[in-house]
Amino acid sequence: MICDIERLDLSHATSSSTWMSQIDFYTAVAAGSNIALAFLGAIVSVYEKWTKKHRRSILVSFVALGCIGFVAAIDSRVRVLKMTSRL
């Protein structure tokens, strides 16, 4: 059996006040970078003249935010896999 259900401690999952304490830093960074990418995309689509003048900085911003989110999501997943493999 891959995961022993009887040994899992899911008491924290039922409490709505503690769900934020269960989110690790890298998951929050990955979510934050996705939100920032969405806002940057909205700004680019609304302000066309400004976008044409700042193409390089916009490209760098998209690449940086995308890479940050990608690395944070991978690291968060690795941490979860390590934690669940100990169960």
Stockholm file with secondary structure:
# STOCKHOLM 1.0

chainA/1-87         MICDIERLDLSHATSSSTWMSQIDFYTAVAAGSNIALAFLGAIVSVYEKWTKKHRRSILVSFVALGCIGFVAAIDSRVRVLKMTSRL
#=GR chainA/1-87 SS CCSCGGGCCCGGGGCTTSGGGGSCHHHHHHHHHHHHHHHHHHHHHHCHHHHHHTHHHHHHHHHHHHHHHHHHHHHHHHHHHHHHHTC
#=GC SS_cons        CCSCGGGCCCGGGGCTTSGGGGSCHHHHHHHHHHHHHHHHHHHHHHCHHHHHHTHHHHHHHHHHHHHHHHHHHHHHHHHHHHHHHTC
//
